Amino acid sequence: MYIKCWGSRGSIPVSGREFQKYGGDTTCIEIRTRSDDLIIVDAGTGIRRLGNQLIGENRQVYHFIFTHSHWDHLMGFPFFKPLYEKTARIMMHRCPFPGKYVETIVTKLMRPPLFPVRYSDLTAQVIYRDGCPDAFEIGSVTVTPISLSHPNGGCGYKFEEDGKTFVFLTDNELGFVHPGGCRHADYVRFCEGVDLLIHDAEFSPEEYSRSIEWGHSSCMHTLRMAMEARVKSLGLFHLNQDRTDDQMDELVAGCRRELSDNASQIDCFGVSRDMTFEL
């Protein structure tokens, strides 16, 4: 399983010299499987660059999974160039909620006056498939959803292939249980022993004290959950829109000191744009 981050910034895209290391694009994750399926998780602004690459590769089939429908996870969707290719097949998995939730969100997104191109004008073939709330298969990968603790709800996911596991839990507040969300212990069980966990860690402890119920985690809450779950690698995600590269480096260094003080062997890092993983 090959994983690439095309955007890890939270809330709104940013630009400038102080954001070059970690990047300014919002959430988009690419997964390539042993069965040569291409899975795209969320359509933040990072999906624009991904789409440009995929056009060059002449890929034809794309599997989409959404975590939730807040703007920063959708705003790049209309700029995904394969949507305008007649030969493209877009497989939309009905997540984070069953029924026509995804159809409703996507059609509203591409409708004047919000966007000049209508959903009905897309030339790609868009196919909807059942997904959440149960586990489902995409080729060689099993996808297992879990409810996020976040305003308006959503789902995080576990991707399993050939005994390797990747869990993606962005926009998940471990310090507060939102309606429909899970408890801290539930996330510990879900992440038990995974090879790679990418988890929301937007706030420092001081910032979190002023941001409870906003739907994002303190980095220390994220560390605690990862240590209890005994994950192998932890990527800190949903980077605060105002956090510069130097400030993010400081936050990562503080997290690594905390792990060392607790005799933890977890590999901890900040997830940056274009970072790749192979499991």
N, C-alpha and C positions, 0 to 999 in steps of 0.2 A: 504494500500500500504506500503510494507516494502522496504526500500532502504538501501543498504550497499555500502560503498566506499572501493574498493580494491586497489586503488592507486590514489593519488592526486598530485604527483610530475609532474612538467613540463619539457619538452625538452629532458631529459635523466634520467634514473634511477640512484640513488645514494645510498651509504651505509656508515656506520660508526656510532660511538656512538653518534655523534652530530645530527643524523637524526632519532633517535629511536622513538621519540614521534609522529612525523607526518608521518614518513615512507619515503621510497625511491622509491616505485613503481610508474610507470606512469599510466595514466588514465584508469580506469575501474570501471564502476558503475553497480551494480546488483539491479534489481527491481523485487519484487515478488508481484503478484496481487491477488485480492480476488478470481479471477477465476483460480488461481494456475498456471498462465502463468509465465514463467521466462524470463525476458528481460535483455539483456546485452548491455550496451552502451559503445562502444569503447573497444579496445583490446590491451591496453598498458600492461606493464609487470605484472600488478596486476592480469591479467586474468589467469596466471599460477596457482596461489594459489586457485582462484575461481574454476578452472577446477578440481583441485585435490579434493576439497570438494564435488563438484557435482558428481564426479565419485563415491565417497563414499555414496552419497545419492541415487545413481542409477536413476538419472534424465535422461529422454529420449529426451525431446523436449526443444530447446533453440531458443529464438528470438534475433537476432542481429540487432543493429542500430549503425551506425557510424556517428560521427560528422564531420570528415574530414579525409584526408589520410596522414597526416604528421606522420613521423616515430614513435614518442612517443605514438601515439594512435593506432598503428598497430603491433608494434614489438613483442608483446606477443602472437599474434594469432597462429603462428605455434606450440606453446607450450601449447595450450589448449587441454588437453587430450581427451575430448569427440569427437574431430575431427577424432580420430583413433578407435572409437567404432562403430561396425557394426549396433548396435541398435539405435544409436543417429540420431536425425533429427534436422538439423540446418536450421532454417528459417531466411534467409537473406532478410531484408527489404531494398528496393532500396532507400537508403538515404546515403549521403545528396543530391544526384542528381539522377534523374530518368534514365531510360535506363539501359545500362550494365556497368555503372560506377563501382559499387561494384564488379561485376564479374571480371572486368579488373584489379582492384587494388589487389584483393585477389589472382588471378592467377599469377600476376607479382611478388607478395610477395613470393610465394612458387614456385620458379623456380631457378634452378642452374644458375649462381654460388651464388645467394643470399641465397639460402637455399637448403639443399640436398634432401629434400622430396618434390616431385612435388604435385601440387594441385590435379592432376589426380590420385594420389596414396591414397588420403584420403578415408577411409572406411565408414565414416558417410554419410548419405544422406543429401546433401545440396540442399535446395529448395529456389528459389528466388521469392519474393513477391513484388508487387508494394507498394510504400511508398510515399516519397516526390514527389512533393512539397505540396500536399494536406494533410489534416488531415486524419488519418486512425485509425483503431481499432485493438488492440491486446487483445482479451478477454474482460474483464471488464474495460480496460483502453483506453482512447482516447489519441492519440499522435498527437500533433500539432507542426509542424516545423516552424522555423524562420531562415532567413539567418544570418550567422555570419559575423561580420566585421573582416576579417582575410585574410592574403595572401593566394591565391588560393581558397578562399571560403570555405563554409561548412554550417552546420545547427546546431542550438540549438533546444531544444525540451521542450514542456510543456506536462506533464503527468497528466491526470485528472481521478479521480475515486471516486465515492460516495461523490462528493462535495469537495474533497481535491485536492490540486494542488501542483505539484513539477515542477520547471523549472530548466533545466540544460543548462548553457551557459558558456562553457569553451572556451578558445581561442577566445575571443571576445574583440575587442578594442573599448571602448566607446569614446575615445578621438580623433579618426580618422576614417573616413568612407572609407573602402577599396572597390574596385570594387565588386558590388553585395551585399554589406553590407547594414545594415539599419542605420537610424539616432538614436541618443540618445532617442528622444521622442517615436520612434517605440518600443524600448525595454522597456521603461516605461509602455506603454500600454500593451505590451505582458505580463509583470510581475505584473500587477495591482492586489494587494491584495492576492498574492499567499501565501500558507502556508510555503513553503520552496523554497528558491532560492539559488542555488549553482552557483557562477559566478567567472570567471577569475578575479584575483586580484594579478597578479604576482609581480607588481612593487610598490615600495614606490613612492611618488610624485617626489623625487629627482632622483630616478632611471628612472622614466618614461620620464623625460625631456631629457634623453640621449637615449631613446629607442622608440621614436615616430615612428609609422608605422611598428613596429615589430609584431603587431597583438595581443598585450596583454594590459590589463588595469592597470592603477594606482588604488590602493585600494581606494583612495578618489573619483575617478570617479565612482567606483562600489558602494561606500556608497551613493553618491548623487543619483544615479539611483534607488537604493533600497529604499531610503527615499521617493523619489518622487512617487514610485510605491506602497508605504505603505505595503511592504512585512512583514511577521511575523518573519521569521528567515532567516538569511543570512550566507551562508558558503563561506569563502574565499578559492579559488581553484587555480589550476595550480601553485603550490608552486615553486618558483625559485630554480633551481638546486643547488645553492650555499647557500641558506638560511638555517641556522641551526635551531634547535628547539628553542633555546633561542632567536634568532633573529625573528623567526616567532611569538613567544609569545609577543615580543615587538611590532611587527607590529599590532597584534590583539589588544593589550592594547591601542595603539594609535587610532585604529578605534573605539573602545568602548568609548574612551574619546570624539571623534568627534561626535558620536551618542548622547552621554549624553549632550554635549554642545548644540546640536540641539533639545533637549527634545524628542529624538526618543526612542521608546520602542522596537526597533528591537533587537532580540537576534542575536548577531554576534559572529562568531567563525571561527577558521581555520579548514578546513576539513582535518582530518588525516586518515591514513590507518586504515581500520577496523571499522571506525565510522558508526553507524547505526541510522536509523530514522524510525518512524512509523507514518503514516498519516491516 
